[in-house]
Amino acid sequence: MAGILVELIISWLLLWFISKKHLSVLGFTPTKSRLLNLLFGFLAAVICGIIYYMSFTVFADNNWTVNEAFTGLKMAISSRWTIVSVLYEELIFRGALLYIAIQKLGAKKACIISAISFGVYHWFSMEAFGNPVQMMILFCMTGIWGFMFAMAFAKTKSLYLPIGLHFGWNLISTVVFSQGPLGNQLLIIAGGEKVGGFLSGVIFIFQLFAVPLIVFWYLNWLSKKQKRSIDKEQQPLTAHLEYEIRS
């Protein structure tokens, strides 16, 4: 947690000295819409994550078994580690630096730079540097998701949606299905057979694009909803002005 505190201090300093802004521009204050964004992102990532990992048992001779050594305390510790790691990455890649980049370069360019940085970062955090094939696959995966996270921040002007998405997927992947740096967690795969051929490609594409497509649909829906709300608020004023002109 000390690292998160340091990040917040550095973020505040960057925002103040470069843009004369406070941490509030990162959308920390909880509101109904932001909490709904958090919940939507979390559920979308969790549902897609479950479908993705369960496909290894549907299309191959594998099964997930419950780790009897996994206790409630371990669940709490692992979940805490996951949310801290998510907050750490979000504050770096979707925090003050992305906000400043959006102000200076525009949302599209800033989000692309954030996505590239997120992809390169995972070469080192996941120890893939030096393996070209693994680096390319990892860059595609984390780059696409990094762009999704960045756009979620840019469109909602808050970290709630990207945090919900990021935490939902990492929780399912790392803590539930034991596919992460923490080793065996709640469920352990038995059988170890890999899905081959065409189905393997379909599952990989699902992992890459399922959540991003849902999120981009959601952001588009939010944009249209906001526009309808603005139009509705302006209707009485427009009608009044038209009445004044006719009078």
DRENLUMDO-975669 format. One record per residue (C-alpha): residue in three letters; residue number from 1; x, y, z. Coordinates in nm, 3 decimals. Example, Ala and Ser with C-alpha at 12.3 -4.5 7.8 and 13.67 -1.06 7.14 Angstrom:
2
<"Ala" 1 <1.230 -0.450 0.780>> <"Ser" 2 <1.367 -0.106 0.714>> 
END
This chain:
247
<"Met" 1 <0.000 0.000 0.000>> <"Ala" 2 <0.294 0.231 0.053>> <"Gly" 3 <0.361 0.215 -0.320>> <"Ile" 4 <0.005 0.329 -0.393>> <"Leu" 5 <0.050 0.625 -0.158>> <"Val" 6 <0.374 0.721 -0.332>> <"Glu" 7 <0.198 0.699 -0.670>> <"Leu" 8 <-0.080 0.926 -0.548>> <"Ile" 9 <0.171 1.184 -0.426>> <"Ile" 10 <0.364 1.174 -0.755>> <"Ser" 11 <0.035 1.193 -0.948>> <"Trp" 12 <-0.071 1.500 -0.751>> <"Leu" 13 <0.264 1.669 -0.813>> <"Leu" 14 <0.250 1.595 -1.187>> <"Leu" 15 <-0.106 1.719 -1.220>> <"Trp" 16 <-0.037 2.036 -1.023>> <"Phe" 17 <0.292 2.140 -1.184>> <"Ile" 18 <0.196 2.048 -1.542>> <"Ser" 19 <-0.178 2.115 -1.558>> <"Lys" 20 <-0.257 2.304 -1.235>> <"Lys" 21 <-0.510 2.033 -1.151>> <"His" 22 <-0.585 1.822 -0.846>> <"Leu" 23 <-0.631 1.446 -0.809>> <"Ser" 24 <-1.007 1.499 -0.846>> <"Val" 25 <-0.964 1.505 -1.226>> <"Leu" 26 <-0.893 1.131 -1.209>> <"Gly" 27 <-1.252 1.077 -1.099>> <"Phe" 28 <-1.195 0.932 -0.753>> <"Thr" 29 <-1.511 1.077 -0.597>> <"Pro" 30 <-1.775 0.799 -0.591>> <"Thr" 31 <-2.100 0.878 -0.768>> <"Lys" 32 <-2.390 0.658 -0.875>> <"Ser" 33 <-2.278 0.649 -1.239>> <"Arg" 34 <-1.915 0.574 -1.148>> <"Leu" 35 <-2.014 0.293 -0.912>> <"Leu" 36 <-2.236 0.147 -1.185>> <"Asn" 37 <-1.940 0.167 -1.424>> <"Leu" 38 <-1.727 -0.016 -1.168>> <"Leu" 39 <-1.990 -0.288 -1.128>> <"Phe" 40 <-2.045 -0.324 -1.503>> <"Gly" 41 <-1.672 -0.353 -1.572>> <"Phe" 42 <-1.624 -0.606 -1.294>> <"Leu" 43 <-1.916 -0.827 -1.402>> <"Ala" 44 <-1.829 -0.809 -1.773>> <"Ala" 45 <-1.471 -0.919 -1.704>> <"Val" 46 <-1.574 -1.189 -1.456>> <"Ile" 47 <-1.835 -1.344 -1.687>> <"Cys" 48 <-1.602 -1.343 -1.989>> <"Gly" 49 <-1.319 -1.479 -1.773>> <"Ile" 50 <-1.532 -1.768 -1.650>> <"Ile" 51 <-1.639 -1.853 -2.006>> <"Tyr" 52 <-1.278 -1.838 -2.124>> <"Tyr" 53 <-1.132 -2.064 -1.855>> <"Met" 54 <-1.423 -2.308 -1.856>> <"Ser" 55 <-1.365 -2.359 -2.229>> <"Phe" 56 <-1.053 -2.557 -2.135>> <"Thr" 57 <-1.280 -2.822 -1.984>> <"Val" 58 <-1.552 -2.805 -2.250>> <"Phe" 59 <-1.321 -2.853 -2.550>> <"Ala" 60 <-1.051 -3.069 -2.391>> <"Asp" 61 <-1.031 -3.358 -2.148>> <"Asn" 62 <-0.962 -3.137 -1.847>> <"Asn" 63 <-1.148 -3.049 -1.531>> <"Trp" 64 <-1.113 -2.792 -1.256>> <"Thr" 65 <-1.077 -2.926 -0.903>> <"Val" 66 <-1.114 -2.731 -0.581>> <"Asn" 67 <-0.789 -2.672 -0.394>> <"Glu" 68 <-0.867 -2.802 -0.045>> <"Ala" 69 <-0.568 -2.614 0.098>> <"Phe" 70 <-0.716 -2.283 -0.016>> <"Thr" 71 <-0.875 -2.113 0.285>> <"Gly" 72 <-1.082 -1.800 0.333>> <"Leu" 73 <-0.776 -1.623 0.472>> <"Lys" 74 <-0.575 -1.710 0.160>> <"Met" 75 <-0.865 -1.586 -0.052>> <"Ala" 76 <-0.858 -1.253 0.131>> <"Ile" 77 <-0.479 -1.221 0.102>> <"Ser" 78 <-0.479 -1.310 -0.268>> <"Ser" 79 <-0.769 -1.075 -0.343>> <"Arg" 80 <-0.592 -0.794 -0.160>> <"Trp" 81 <-0.274 -0.859 -0.359>> <"Thr" 82 <-0.477 -0.853 -0.681>> <"Ile" 83 <-0.655 -0.523 -0.612>> <"Val" 84 <-0.329 -0.357 -0.500>> <"Ser" 85 <-0.152 -0.469 -0.819>> <"Val" 86 <-0.445 -0.344 -1.027>> <"Leu" 87 <-0.447 -0.005 -0.855>> <"Tyr" 88 <-0.070 0.017 -0.896>> <"Glu" 89 <-0.095 -0.037 -1.274>> <"Glu" 90 <-0.401 0.181 -1.318>> <"Leu" 91 <-0.241 0.478 -1.145>> <"Ile" 92 <0.064 0.443 -1.368>> <"Phe" 93 <-0.100 0.384 -1.705>> <"Arg" 94 <-0.448 0.535 -1.667>> <"Gly" 95 <-0.382 0.800 -1.405>> <"Ala" 96 <-0.214 1.139 -1.413>> <"Leu" 97 <0.011 1.059 -1.710>> <"Leu" 98 <-0.283 0.958 -1.931>> <"Tyr" 99 <-0.485 1.260 -1.819>> <"Ile" 100 <-0.198 1.495 -1.907>> <"Ala" 101 <-0.138 1.316 -2.239>> <"Ile" 102 <-0.508 1.353 -2.329>> <"Gln" 103 <-0.489 1.726 -2.257>> <"Lys" 104 <-0.173 1.768 -2.465>> <"Leu" 105 <-0.223 1.519 -2.751>> <"Gly" 106 <-0.592 1.436 -2.763>> <"Ala" 107 <-0.770 1.123 -2.644>> <"Lys" 108 <-0.693 0.893 -2.939>> <"Lys" 109 <-0.316 0.949 -2.948>> <"Ala" 110 <-0.290 0.943 -2.570>> <"Cys" 111 <-0.478 0.613 -2.547>> <"Ile" 112 <-0.258 0.454 -2.815>> <"Ile" 113 <0.058 0.561 -2.632>> <"Ser" 114 <-0.086 0.428 -2.305>> <"Ala" 115 <-0.170 0.095 -2.472>> <"Ile" 116 <0.180 0.059 -2.620>> <"Ser" 117 <0.338 0.139 -2.285>> <"Phe" 118 <0.112 -0.114 -2.113>> <"Gly" 119 <0.212 -0.382 -2.364>> <"Val" 120 <0.585 -0.315 -2.332>> <"Tyr" 121 <0.559 -0.309 -1.953>> <"His" 122 <0.425 -0.665 -1.954>> <"Trp" 123 <0.731 -0.790 -2.142>> <"Phe" 124 <0.924 -0.727 -1.824>> <"Ser" 125 <0.660 -0.786 -1.556>> <"Met" 126 <0.580 -1.128 -1.706>> <"Glu" 127 <0.944 -1.205 -1.792>> <"Ala" 128 <0.883 -1.246 -2.164>> <"Phe" 129 <1.164 -1.020 -2.287>> <"Gly" 130 <1.399 -1.212 -2.515>> <"Asn" 131 <1.133 -1.452 -2.646>> <"Pro" 132 <1.006 -1.287 -2.970>> <"Val" 133 <0.698 -1.509 -3.013>> <"Gln" 134 <0.588 -1.468 -2.653>> <"Met" 135 <0.661 -1.096 -2.667>> <"Met" 136 <0.445 -1.052 -2.978>> <"Ile" 137 <0.151 -1.249 -2.833>> <"Leu" 138 <0.176 -1.073 -2.499>> <"Phe" 139 <0.202 -0.731 -2.663>> <"Cys" 140 <-0.113 -0.795 -2.868>> <"Met" 141 <-0.308 -0.914 -2.566>> <"Thr" 142 <-0.204 -0.648 -2.317>> <"Gly" 143 <-0.191 -0.374 -2.582>> <"Ile" 144 <-0.553 -0.429 -2.688>> <"Trp" 145 <-0.667 -0.445 -2.328>> <"Gly" 146 <-0.452 -0.144 -2.241>> <"Phe" 147 <-0.625 0.054 -2.515>> <"Met" 148 <-0.962 -0.058 -2.376>> <"Phe" 149 <-0.867 0.053 -2.023>> <"Ala" 150 <-0.739 0.387 -2.154>> <"Met" 151 <-1.053 0.454 -2.357>> <"Ala" 152 <-1.266 0.360 -2.057>> <"Phe" 153 <-1.086 0.628 -1.856>> <"Ala" 154 <-1.098 0.886 -2.136>> <"Lys" 155 <-1.470 0.841 -2.203>> <"Thr" 156 <-1.590 0.821 -1.843>> <"Lys" 157 <-1.331 1.063 -1.702>> <"Ser" 158 <-1.285 0.828 -1.410>> <"Leu" 159 <-1.075 0.529 -1.304>> <"Tyr" 160 <-1.378 0.331 -1.184>> <"Leu" 161 <-1.456 0.149 -1.510>> <"Pro" 162 <-1.096 0.049 -1.594>> <"Ile" 163 <-1.040 -0.063 -1.233>> <"Gly" 164 <-1.357 -0.275 -1.243>> <"Leu" 165 <-1.251 -0.438 -1.571>> <"His" 166 <-0.892 -0.492 -1.466>> <"Phe" 167 <-0.975 -0.627 -1.120>> <"Gly" 168 <-1.254 -0.852 -1.248>> <"Trp" 169 <-1.032 -1.026 -1.501>> <"Asn" 170 <-0.728 -1.054 -1.275>> <"Leu" 171 <-0.938 -1.187 -0.987>> <"Ile" 172 <-1.088 -1.461 -1.202>> <"Ser" 173 <-0.758 -1.543 -1.370>> <"Thr" 174 <-0.526 -1.532 -1.070>> <"Val" 175 <-0.735 -1.611 -0.763>> <"Val" 176 <-1.011 -1.834 -0.901>> <"Phe" 177 <-0.844 -2.025 -1.186>> <"Ser" 178 <-0.484 -2.012 -1.057>> <"Gln" 179 <-0.341 -1.863 -1.378>> <"Gly" 180 <-0.103 -1.610 -1.233>> <"Pro" 181 <0.203 -1.541 -1.023>> <"Leu" 182 <0.039 -1.660 -0.699>> <"Gly" 183 <0.043 -2.028 -0.796>> <"Asn" 184 <-0.237 -2.266 -0.701>> <"Gln" 185 <-0.540 -2.082 -0.568>> <"Leu" 186 <-0.911 -2.178 -0.559>> <"Leu" 187 <-0.934 -2.403 -0.867>> <"Ile" 188 <-0.662 -2.621 -1.015>> <"Ile" 189 <-0.682 -2.768 -1.364>> <"Ala" 190 <-0.647 -3.144 -1.391>> <"Gly" 191 <-0.564 -3.317 -1.717>> <"Gly" 192 <-0.348 -3.051 -1.870>> <"Glu" 193 <-0.458 -3.116 -2.228>> <"Lys" 194 <-0.446 -2.820 -2.462>> <"Val" 195 <-0.721 -2.722 -2.702>> <"Gly" 196 <-0.583 -2.755 -3.052>> <"Gly" 197 <-0.659 -2.646 -3.405>> <"Phe" 198 <-0.947 -2.418 -3.496>> <"Leu" 199 <-1.098 -2.415 -3.147>> <"Ser" 200 <-0.772 -2.293 -3.000>> <"Gly" 201 <-0.782 -1.995 -3.234>> <"Val" 202 <-1.145 -1.920 -3.147>> <"Ile" 203 <-1.069 -1.929 -2.773>> <"Phe" 204 <-0.765 -1.703 -2.820>> <"Ile" 205 <-0.969 -1.451 -3.021>> <"Phe" 206 <-1.239 -1.462 -2.754>> <"Gln" 207 <-0.979 -1.382 -2.488>> <"Leu" 208 <-0.849 -1.091 -2.696>> <"Phe" 209 <-1.171 -0.926 -2.806>> <"Ala" 210 <-1.471 -1.036 -2.597>> <"Val" 211 <-1.432 -0.786 -2.315>> <"Pro" 212 <-1.305 -0.497 -2.534>> <"Leu" 213 <-1.604 -0.532 -2.770>> <"Ile" 214 <-1.846 -0.530 -2.477>> <"Val" 215 <-1.674 -0.226 -2.331>> <"Phe" 216 <-1.674 -0.030 -2.657>> <"Trp" 217 <-2.044 -0.106 -2.695>> <"Tyr" 218 <-2.100 0.012 -2.339>> <"Leu" 219 <-1.905 0.334 -2.393>> <"Asn" 220 <-2.105 0.401 -2.709>> <"Trp" 221 <-2.427 0.340 -2.515>> <"Leu" 222 <-2.314 0.577 -2.240>> <"Ser" 223 <-2.232 0.844 -2.499>> <"Lys" 224 <-2.576 0.816 -2.660>> <"Lys" 225 <-2.743 0.818 -2.319>> <"Gln" 226 <-2.556 1.133 -2.220>> <"Lys" 227 <-2.652 1.301 -2.548>> <"Arg" 228 <-3.020 1.213 -2.498>> <"Ser" 229 <-3.002 1.354 -2.146>> <"Ile" 230 <-2.850 1.680 -2.270>> <"Asp" 231 <-3.108 1.708 -2.551>> <"Lys" 232 <-3.388 1.647 -2.301>> <"Glu" 233 <-3.257 1.920 -2.071>> <"Gln" 234 <-3.229 2.165 -2.361>> <"Gln" 235 <-3.579 2.102 -2.497>> <"Pro" 236 <-3.761 2.335 -2.251>> <"Leu" 237 <-3.507 2.613 -2.319>> <"Thr" 238 <-3.537 2.564 -2.696>> <"Ala" 239 <-3.915 2.569 -2.678>> <"His" 240 <-3.904 2.888 -2.467>> <"Leu" 241 <-3.671 3.060 -2.712>> <"Glu" 242 <-3.891 2.962 -3.005>> <"Tyr" 243 <-4.192 3.101 -2.820>> <"Glu" 244 <-4.008 3.427 -2.750>> <"Ile" 245 <-3.908 3.459 -3.116>> <"Arg" 246 <-4.266 3.401 -3.235>> <"Ser" 247 <-4.394 3.650 -2.984>> 
END
